[in-house]
């Protein structure tokens, strides 16, 4: 079965279109990956993973301590509220 030159031209143009489209998508993806890498380099510049881990653990411990203090303040608030309503 022989293809006419018009069909071959259309197939070639469609192939060229998808080739160019694929190249554009690849370049955009490469650009985004490069920007992401630059952002990560800025985020971690001068820091080691262990430093970041210790900071996170420290903040976690501080959050636990703050949560405990908030619970204590809430209990005190409830006691004050209860005492205030007794006098009414």
Biopython code that builds the backbone (N, CA, C, O; Angstrom):
import numpy as np
from Bio.PDB.StructureBuilder import StructureBuilder

atoms = [
    (1, "UNK", "N", (0.861, -1.176, 0.000)),
    (1, "UNK", "CA", (0.000, 0.000, 0.000)),
    (1, "UNK", "C", (0.902, 1.232, 0.000)),
    (1, "UNK", "O", (1.763, 1.374, 0.868)),
    (2, "UNK", "N", (0.713, 2.078, -0.926)),
    (2, "UNK", "CA", (1.568, 3.251, -1.079)),
    (2, "UNK", "C", (0.878, 4.464, -0.483)),
    (2, "UNK", "O", (-0.325, 4.667, -0.645)),
    (3, "UNK", "N", (1.677, 5.266, 0.213)),
    (3, "UNK", "CA", (1.151, 6.506, 0.774)),
    (3, "UNK", "C", (1.373, 7.624, -0.227)),
    (3, "UNK", "O", (2.392, 7.684, -0.916)),
    (4, "UNK", "N", (0.391, 8.501, -0.285)),
    (4, "UNK", "CA", (0.574, 9.646, -1.176)),
    (4, "UNK", "C", (1.469, 10.665, -0.500)),
    (4, "UNK", "O", (1.635, 10.641, 0.719)),
    (5, "UNK", "N", (2.035, 11.544, -1.273)),
    (5, "UNK", "CA", (2.955, 12.544, -0.728)),
    (5, "UNK", "C", (2.235, 13.493, 0.223)),
    (5, "UNK", "O", (2.861, 14.038, 1.131)),
    (6, "UNK", "N", (0.952, 13.699, 0.038)),
    (6, "UNK", "CA", (0.180, 14.578, 0.930)),
    (6, "UNK", "C", (0.059, 13.959, 2.315)),
    (6, "UNK", "O", (0.182, 14.659, 3.320)),
    (7, "UNK", "N", (-0.180, 12.656, 2.377)),
    (7, "UNK", "CA", (-0.306, 11.974, 3.670)),
    (7, "UNK", "C", (1.047, 11.970, 4.379)),
    (7, "UNK", "O", (1.122, 12.201, 5.586)),
    (8, "UNK", "N", (2.090, 11.712, 3.642)),
    (8, "UNK", "CA", (3.432, 11.718, 4.227)),
    (8, "UNK", "C", (3.774, 13.102, 4.756)),
    (8, "UNK", "O", (4.386, 13.218, 5.818)),
    (9, "UNK", "N", (3.392, 14.157, 4.034)),
    (9, "UNK", "CA", (3.635, 15.523, 4.477)),
    (9, "UNK", "C", (2.873, 15.820, 5.763)),
    (9, "UNK", "O", (3.418, 16.440, 6.676)),
    (10, "UNK", "N", (1.620, 15.386, 5.843)),
    (10, "UNK", "CA", (0.811, 15.617, 7.040)),
    (10, "UNK", "C", (1.418, 14.869, 8.230)),
    (10, "UNK", "O", (1.517, 15.417, 9.328)),
    (11, "UNK", "N", (1.822, 13.620, 8.008)),
    (11, "UNK", "CA", (2.433, 12.834, 9.084)),
    (11, "UNK", "C", (3.728, 13.490, 9.552)),
    (11, "UNK", "O", (4.007, 13.541, 10.750)),
    (12, "UNK", "N", (4.517, 13.990, 8.605)),
    (12, "UNK", "CA", (5.775, 14.656, 8.955)),
    (12, "UNK", "C", (5.512, 15.933, 9.749)),
    (12, "UNK", "O", (6.217, 16.220, 10.717)),
    (13, "UNK", "N", (4.496, 16.701, 9.342)),
    (13, "UNK", "CA", (4.173, 17.942, 10.067)),
    (13, "UNK", "C", (3.653, 17.648, 11.463)),
    (13, "UNK", "O", (4.002, 18.351, 12.411)),
    (14, "UNK", "N", (2.821, 16.615, 11.607)),
    (14, "UNK", "CA", (2.306, 16.244, 12.925)),
    (14, "UNK", "C", (3.461, 15.775, 13.811)),
    (14, "UNK", "O", (3.532, 16.133, 14.986)),
    (15, "UNK", "N", (4.359, 14.977, 13.247)),
    (15, "UNK", "CA", (5.528, 14.516, 14.002)),
    (15, "UNK", "C", (6.403, 15.688, 14.421)),
    (15, "UNK", "O", (6.889, 15.731, 15.552)),
    (16, "UNK", "N", (6.604, 16.627, 13.525)),
    (16, "UNK", "CA", (7.394, 17.815, 13.829)),
    (16, "UNK", "C", (6.734, 18.626, 14.941)),
    (16, "UNK", "O", (7.412, 19.109, 15.847)),
    (17, "UNK", "N", (5.407, 18.775, 14.871)),
    (17, "UNK", "CA", (4.669, 19.517, 15.891)),
    (17, "UNK", "C", (4.866, 18.890, 17.263)),
    (17, "UNK", "O", (5.182, 19.581, 18.231)),
    (18, "UNK", "N", (4.675, 17.555, 17.342)),
    (18, "UNK", "CA", (4.828, 16.882, 18.634)),
    (18, "UNK", "C", (6.283, 16.891, 19.109)),
    (18, "UNK", "O", (6.540, 16.925, 20.313)),
    (19, "UNK", "N", (7.214, 16.859, 18.194)),
    (19, "UNK", "CA", (8.622, 16.969, 18.564)),
    (19, "UNK", "C", (8.933, 18.319, 19.179)),
    (19, "UNK", "O", (9.608, 18.406, 20.205)),
    (20, "UNK", "N", (8.435, 19.375, 18.543)),
    (20, "UNK", "CA", (8.649, 20.734, 19.064)),
    (20, "UNK", "C", (7.928, 20.896, 20.396)),
    (20, "UNK", "O", (8.480, 21.476, 21.332)),
    (21, "UNK", "N", (6.707, 20.394, 20.491)),
    (21, "UNK", "CA", (5.936, 20.477, 21.733)),
    (21, "UNK", "C", (6.664, 19.739, 22.860)),
    (21, "UNK", "O", (6.745, 20.240, 23.982)),
    (22, "UNK", "N", (7.186, 18.561, 22.564)),
    (22, "UNK", "CA", (7.932, 17.803, 23.569)),
    (22, "UNK", "C", (9.177, 18.544, 24.025)),
    (22, "UNK", "O", (9.516, 18.532, 25.208)),
    (23, "UNK", "N", (9.855, 19.185, 23.090)),
    (23, "UNK", "CA", (11.052, 19.956, 23.436)),
    (23, "UNK", "C", (10.691, 21.133, 24.341)),
    (23, "UNK", "O", (11.400, 21.413, 25.308)),
    (24, "UNK", "N", (9.612, 21.809, 24.035)),
    (24, "UNK", "CA", (9.175, 22.955, 24.854)),
    (24, "UNK", "C", (8.815, 22.494, 26.260)),
    (24, "UNK", "O", (9.216, 23.115, 27.244)),
    (25, "UNK", "N", (8.056, 21.401, 26.353)),
    (25, "UNK", "CA", (7.669, 20.881, 27.669)),
    (25, "UNK", "C", (8.923, 20.472, 28.459)),
    (25, "UNK", "O", (9.005, 20.719, 29.662)),
    (26, "UNK", "N", (9.881, 19.859, 27.793)),
    (26, "UNK", "CA", (11.124, 19.465, 28.460)),
    (26, "UNK", "C", (11.890, 20.681, 28.968)),
    (26, "UNK", "O", (12.407, 20.664, 30.085)),
    (27, "UNK", "N", (11.968, 21.731, 28.163)),
    (27, "UNK", "CA", (12.685, 22.937, 28.582)),
    (27, "UNK", "C", (11.997, 23.615, 29.764)),
    (27, "UNK", "O", (12.665, 24.088, 30.683)),
    (28, "UNK", "N", (10.672, 23.663, 29.745)),
    (28, "UNK", "CA", (9.929, 24.263, 30.864)),
    (28, "UNK", "C", (10.160, 23.446, 32.137)),
    (28, "UNK", "O", (10.389, 24.006, 33.209)),
    (29, "UNK", "N", (10.099, 22.127, 32.009)),
    (29, "UNK", "CA", (10.328, 21.261, 33.172)),
    (29, "UNK", "C", (11.752, 21.422, 33.706)),
    (29, "UNK", "O", (11.964, 21.465, 34.918)),
    (30, "UNK", "N", (12.712, 21.509, 32.808)),
    (30, "UNK", "CA", (14.099, 21.697, 33.220)),
    (30, "UNK", "C", (14.275, 23.026, 33.944)),
    (30, "UNK", "O", (14.995, 23.103, 34.939)),
    (31, "UNK", "N", (13.617, 24.071, 33.447)),
    (31, "UNK", "CA", (13.689, 25.390, 34.080)),
    (31, "UNK", "C", (13.080, 25.350, 35.484)),
    (31, "UNK", "O", (13.636, 25.921, 36.423)),
    (32, "UNK", "N", (11.945, 24.678, 35.621)),
    (32, "UNK", "CA", (11.311, 24.578, 36.944)),
    (32, "UNK", "C", (12.179, 23.779, 37.909)),
    (32, "UNK", "O", (12.302, 24.136, 39.081)),
    (33, "UNK", "N", (12.776, 22.707, 37.421)),
    (33, "UNK", "CA", (13.654, 21.902, 38.279)),
    (33, "UNK", "C", (14.860, 22.719, 38.722)),
    (33, "UNK", "O", (15.302, 22.609, 39.866)),
    (34, "UNK", "N", (15.392, 23.535, 37.823)),
    (34, "UNK", "CA", (16.535, 24.381, 38.161)),
    (34, "UNK", "C", (16.154, 25.403, 39.232)),
    (34, "UNK", "O", (16.915, 25.630, 40.173)),
    (35, "UNK", "N", (14.975, 26.020, 39.091)),
    (35, "UNK", "CA", (14.513, 26.985, 40.098)),
    (35, "UNK", "C", (14.301, 26.309, 41.444)),
    (35, "UNK", "O", (14.629, 26.880, 42.484)),
    (36, "UNK", "N", (13.757, 25.099, 41.432)),
    (36, "UNK", "CA", (13.551, 24.357, 42.671)),
    (36, "UNK", "C", (14.893, 24.047, 43.332)),
    (36, "UNK", "O", (15.039, 24.180, 44.547)),
    (37, "UNK", "N", (15.860, 23.638, 42.533)),
    (37, "UNK", "CA", (17.194, 23.350, 43.063)),
    (37, "UNK", "C", (17.821, 24.602, 43.669)),
    (37, "UNK", "O", (18.447, 24.529, 44.727)),
    (38, "UNK", "N", (17.657, 25.757, 43.006)),
    (38, "UNK", "CA", (18.187, 27.008, 43.541)),
    (38, "UNK", "C", (17.513, 27.360, 44.864)),
    (38, "UNK", "O", (18.174, 27.819, 45.796)),
    (39, "UNK", "N", (16.201, 27.146, 44.949)),
    (39, "UNK", "CA", (15.480, 27.422, 46.193)),
    (39, "UNK", "C", (15.983, 26.526, 47.316)),
    (39, "UNK", "O", (16.162, 26.979, 48.446)),
    (40, "UNK", "N", (16.211, 25.253, 47.001)),
    (40, "UNK", "CA", (16.727, 24.340, 48.016)),
    (40, "UNK", "C", (18.134, 24.738, 48.442)),
    (40, "UNK", "O", (18.471, 24.655, 49.623)),
    (41, "UNK", "N", (18.949, 25.165, 47.503)),
    (41, "UNK", "CA", (20.300, 25.592, 47.847)),
    (41, "UNK", "C", (20.268, 26.798, 48.772)),
    (41, "UNK", "O", (21.066, 26.886, 49.705)),
    (42, "UNK", "N", (19.348, 27.734, 48.520)),
    (42, "UNK", "CA", (19.220, 28.908, 49.386)),
    (42, "UNK", "C", (18.739, 28.484, 50.770)),
    (42, "UNK", "O", (19.241, 28.968, 51.784)),
    (43, "UNK", "N", (17.754, 27.568, 50.807)),
    (43, "UNK", "CA", (17.195, 27.120, 52.081)),
    (43, "UNK", "C", (18.237, 26.429, 52.941)),
    (43, "UNK", "O", (18.300, 26.643, 54.152)),
    (44, "UNK", "N", (19.052, 25.599, 52.307)),
    (44, "UNK", "CA", (20.007, 24.807, 53.071)),
    (44, "UNK", "C", (21.424, 25.365, 53.039)),
    (44, "UNK", "O", (22.355, 24.697, 53.489)),
    (45, "UNK", "N", (21.606, 26.563, 52.522)),
    (45, "UNK", "CA", (22.963, 27.105, 52.447)),
    (45, "UNK", "C", (23.511, 27.345, 53.853)),
    (45, "UNK", "O", (22.868, 27.980, 54.689)),
    (46, "UNK", "N", (24.679, 26.838, 54.084)),
    (46, "UNK", "CA", (25.327, 27.029, 55.376)),
    (46, "UNK", "C", (24.761, 26.179, 56.482)),
    (46, "UNK", "O", (25.207, 26.282, 57.625)),
    (47, "UNK", "N", (23.807, 25.355, 56.182)),
    (47, "UNK", "CA", (23.183, 24.513, 57.202)),
    (47, "UNK", "C", (23.417, 23.055, 56.850)),
    (47, "UNK", "O", (23.474, 22.674, 55.680)),
    (48, "UNK", "N", (23.548, 22.274, 57.868)),
    (48, "UNK", "CA", (23.627, 20.833, 57.681)),
    (48, "UNK", "C", (22.306, 20.243, 58.122)),
    (48, "UNK", "O", (21.570, 20.851, 58.899)),
    (49, "UNK", "N", (22.014, 19.079, 57.633)),
    (49, "UNK", "CA", (20.741, 18.438, 57.975)),
    (49, "UNK", "C", (20.608, 18.231, 59.475)),
    (49, "UNK", "O", (19.510, 18.340, 60.020)),
    (50, "UNK", "N", (21.709, 17.934, 60.144)),
    (50, "UNK", "CA", (21.641, 17.728, 61.595)),
    (50, "UNK", "C", (21.253, 19.014, 62.311)),
    (50, "UNK", "O", (20.530, 18.972, 63.306)),
    (51, "UNK", "N", (21.725, 20.161, 61.816)),
    (51, "UNK", "CA", (21.340, 21.442, 62.423)),
    (51, "UNK", "C", (19.846, 21.664, 62.274)),
    (51, "UNK", "O", (19.177, 22.078, 63.221)),
    (52, "UNK", "N", (19.326, 21.391, 61.097)),
    (52, "UNK", "CA", (17.901, 21.563, 60.841)),
    (52, "UNK", "C", (17.087, 20.624, 61.720)),
    (52, "UNK", "O", (16.040, 21.003, 62.245)),
    (53, "UNK", "N", (17.569, 19.411, 61.876)),
    (53, "UNK", "CA", (16.879, 18.436, 62.719)),
    (53, "UNK", "C", (16.858, 18.899, 64.172)),
    (53, "UNK", "O", (15.835, 18.776, 64.847)),
    (54, "UNK", "N", (17.972, 19.427, 64.655)),
    (54, "UNK", "CA", (18.014, 19.878, 66.052)),
    (54, "UNK", "C", (17.094, 21.077, 66.265)),
    (54, "UNK", "O", (16.489, 21.217, 67.328)),
    (55, "UNK", "N", (16.989, 21.933, 65.266)),
    (55, "UNK", "CA", (16.077, 23.082, 65.367)),
    (55, "UNK", "C", (14.633, 22.600, 65.454)),
    (55, "UNK", "O", (13.857, 23.092, 66.273)),
    (56, "UNK", "N", (14.282, 21.646, 64.615)),
    (56, "UNK", "CA", (12.918, 21.119, 64.619)),
    (56, "UNK", "C", (12.608, 20.440, 65.946)),
    (56, "UNK", "O", (11.527, 20.633, 66.503)),
    (57, "UNK", "N", (13.544, 19.648, 66.455)),
    (57, "UNK", "CA", (13.327, 18.982, 67.743)),
    (57, "UNK", "C", (13.197, 19.992, 68.873)),
    (57, "UNK", "O", (12.366, 19.821, 69.765)),
    (58, "UNK", "N", (14.005, 21.036, 68.843)),
    (58, "UNK", "CA", (13.938, 22.077, 69.861)),
    (58, "UNK", "C", (12.579, 22.767, 69.837)),
    (58, "UNK", "O", (11.976, 23.014, 70.882)),
    (59, "UNK", "N", (12.110, 23.071, 68.642)),
    (59, "UNK", "CA", (10.802, 23.732, 68.519)),
    (59, "UNK", "C", (9.685, 22.796, 68.974)),
    (59, "UNK", "O", (8.698, 23.237, 69.564)),
    (60, "UNK", "N", (9.845, 21.526, 68.702)),
    (60, "UNK", "CA", (8.848, 20.553, 69.137)),
    (60, "UNK", "C", (8.767, 20.499, 70.654)),
    (60, "UNK", "O", (7.676, 20.458, 71.222)),
    (61, "UNK", "N", (9.923, 20.497, 71.309)),
    (61, "UNK", "CA", (9.958, 20.489, 72.772)),
    (61, "UNK", "C", (9.342, 21.763, 73.341)),
    (61, "UNK", "O", (8.627, 21.722, 74.341)),
    (62, "UNK", "N", (9.621, 22.887, 72.702)),
    (62, "UNK", "CA", (9.047, 24.154, 73.153)),
    (62, "UNK", "C", (7.527, 24.144, 73.000)),
    (62, "UNK", "O", (6.813, 24.664, 73.857)),
    (63, "UNK", "N", (7.034, 23.554, 71.915)),
    (63, "UNK", "CA", (5.589, 23.472, 71.706)),
    (63, "UNK", "C", (4.921, 22.613, 72.773)),
    (63, "UNK", "O", (3.831, 22.940, 73.241)),
    (64, "UNK", "N", (5.562, 21.527, 73.156)),
    (64, "UNK", "CA", (5.014, 20.672, 74.216)),
    (64, "UNK", "C", (4.952, 21.450, 75.530)),
    (64, "UNK", "O", (3.953, 21.375, 76.245)),
    (65, "UNK", "N", (6.001, 22.189, 75.850)),
    (65, "UNK", "CA", (6.030, 22.977, 77.087)),
    (65, "UNK", "C", (4.960, 24.073, 77.061)),
    (65, "UNK", "O", (4.279, 24.310, 78.059)),
    (66, "UNK", "N", (4.823, 24.729, 75.924)),
    (66, "UNK", "CA", (3.795, 25.769, 75.804)),
    (66, "UNK", "C", (2.397, 25.185, 75.921)),
    (66, "UNK", "O", (1.517, 25.797, 76.527)),
    (67, "UNK", "N", (2.186, 24.013, 75.350)),
    (67, "UNK", "CA", (0.881, 23.364, 75.439)),
    (67, "UNK", "C", (0.548, 23.048, 76.896)),
    (67, "UNK", "O", (-0.591, 23.216, 77.331)),
    (68, "UNK", "N", (1.547, 22.590, 77.640)),
    (68, "UNK", "CA", (1.339, 22.292, 79.064)),
    (68, "UNK", "C", (0.973, 23.568, 79.819)),
    (68, "UNK", "O", (0.062, 23.553, 80.646)),
    (69, "UNK", "N", (1.665, 24.661, 79.546)),
    (69, "UNK", "CA", (1.366, 25.930, 80.219)),
    (69, "UNK", "C", (-0.037, 26.417, 79.859)),
    (69, "UNK", "O", (-0.754, 26.930, 80.718)),
    (70, "UNK", "N", (-0.426, 26.262, 78.616)),
    (70, "UNK", "CA", (-1.769, 26.675, 78.189)),
    (70, "UNK", "C", (-2.822, 25.857, 78.928)),
    (70, "UNK", "O", (-3.843, 26.396, 79.356)),
    (71, "UNK", "N", (-2.575, 24.555, 79.077)),
    (71, "UNK", "CA", (-3.521, 23.698, 79.810)),
    (71, "UNK", "C", (-3.655, 24.171, 81.256)),
    (71, "UNK", "O", (-4.761, 24.233, 81.792)),
    (72, "UNK", "N", (-2.519, 24.507, 81.890)),
    (72, "UNK", "CA", (-2.544, 24.989, 83.268)),
    (72, "UNK", "C", (-3.304, 26.304, 83.372)),
    (72, "UNK", "O", (-4.096, 26.495, 84.294)),
    (73, "UNK", "N", (-3.064, 27.209, 82.429)),
    (73, "UNK", "CA", (-3.785, 28.491, 82.430)),
    (73, "UNK", "C", (-5.278, 28.285, 82.225)),
    (73, "UNK", "O", (-6.091, 28.993, 82.820)),
    (74, "UNK", "N", (-5.639, 27.331, 81.396)),
    (74, "UNK", "CA", (-7.046, 27.039, 81.157)),
    (74, "UNK", "C", (-7.712, 26.529, 82.437)),
    (74, "UNK", "O", (-8.836, 26.913, 82.761)),
    (75, "UNK", "N", (-6.996, 25.652, 83.162)),
    (75, "UNK", "CA", (-7.540, 25.149, 84.427)),
    (75, "UNK", "C", (-7.702, 26.285, 85.443)),
    (75, "UNK", "O", (-8.712, 26.351, 86.143)),
    (76, "UNK", "N", (-6.719, 27.169, 85.523)),
    (76, "UNK", "CA", (-6.809, 28.321, 86.432)),
    (76, "UNK", "C", (-7.977, 29.206, 86.040)),
    (76, "UNK", "O", (-8.719, 29.682, 86.899)),
    (77, "UNK", "N", (-8.140, 29.427, 84.749)),
    (77, "UNK", "CA", (-9.252, 30.249, 84.258)),
    (77, "UNK", "C", (-10.590, 29.635, 84.647)),
    (77, "UNK", "O", (-11.507, 30.345, 85.060)),
    (78, "UNK", "N", (-10.700, 28.328, 84.516)),
    (78, "UNK", "CA", (-11.951, 27.655, 84.902)),
    (78, "UNK", "C", (-12.213, 27.801, 86.401)),
    (78, "UNK", "O", (-13.357, 27.996, 86.812)),
    (79, "UNK", "N", (-11.155, 27.707, 87.228)),
    (79, "UNK", "CA", (-11.321, 27.876, 88.678)),
    (79, "UNK", "C", (-11.780, 29.293, 89.003)),
    (79, "UNK", "O", (-12.677, 29.478, 89.826)),
    (80, "UNK", "N", (-11.178, 30.287, 88.369)),
    (80, "UNK", "CA", (-11.557, 31.690, 88.596)),
    (80, "UNK", "C", (-13.011, 31.905, 88.158)),
    (80, "UNK", "O", (-13.782, 32.578, 88.842)),
    (81, "UNK", "N", (-13.367, 31.329, 87.022)),
    (81, "UNK", "CA", (-14.730, 31.459, 86.513)),
    (81, "UNK", "C", (-15.721, 30.821, 87.498)),
    (81, "UNK", "O", (-16.795, 31.368, 87.749)),
    (82, "UNK", "N", (-15.351, 29.669, 88.047)),
    (82, "UNK", "CA", (-16.212, 28.978, 88.999)),
    (82, "UNK", "C", (-16.356, 29.788, 90.280)),
    (82, "UNK", "O", (-17.454, 29.904, 90.823)),
    (83, "UNK", "N", (-15.242, 30.353, 90.769)),
    (83, "UNK", "CA", (-15.298, 31.157, 91.993)),
    (83, "UNK", "C", (-16.113, 32.429, 91.778)),
    (83, "UNK", "O", (-16.817, 32.871, 92.686)),
    (84, "UNK", "N", (-16.028, 33.017, 90.601)),
    (84, "UNK", "CA", (-16.764, 34.236, 90.319)),
    (84, "UNK", "C", (-18.270, 33.982, 90.299)),
    (84, "UNK", "O", (-19.048, 34.844, 90.707)),
    (85, "UNK", "N", (-18.676, 32.829, 89.838)),
    (85, "UNK", "CA", (-20.118, 32.520, 89.775)),
    (85, "UNK", "C", (-20.669, 32.074, 91.129)),
    (85, "UNK", "O", (-21.884, 32.092, 91.326)),
    (86, "UNK", "N", (-19.817, 31.681, 92.054)),
    (86, "UNK", "CA", (-20.279, 31.335, 93.396)),
    (86, "UNK", "C", (-20.751, 32.567, 94.142)),
    (86, "UNK", "O", (-21.698, 32.514, 94.927)),
    (87, "UNK", "N", (-20.077, 33.675, 93.885)),
    (87, "UNK", "CA", (-20.396, 34.906, 94.590)),
    (87, "UNK", "C", (-21.673, 35.567, 94.093)),
    (87, "UNK", "O", (-22.168, 36.504, 94.721)),
    (88, "UNK", "N", (-22.220, 35.085, 92.957)),
    (88, "UNK", "CA", (-23.400, 35.702, 92.387)),
    (88, "UNK", "C", (-24.638, 35.240, 93.066)),
    (88, "UNK", "O", (-25.735, 35.667, 92.706)),
]
sb = StructureBuilder()
sb.init_structure("model")
sb.init_model(0)
sb.init_chain("A")
sb.init_seg("    ")
for serial, (resi, resn, name, xyz) in enumerate(atoms, 1):
    if name == "N":
        sb.init_residue(resn, " ", resi, " ")
    sb.init_atom(name, np.array(xyz, "f"), 0.0, 1.0, " ", f" {name:<3s}", serial, name[0])
structure = sb.get_structure()
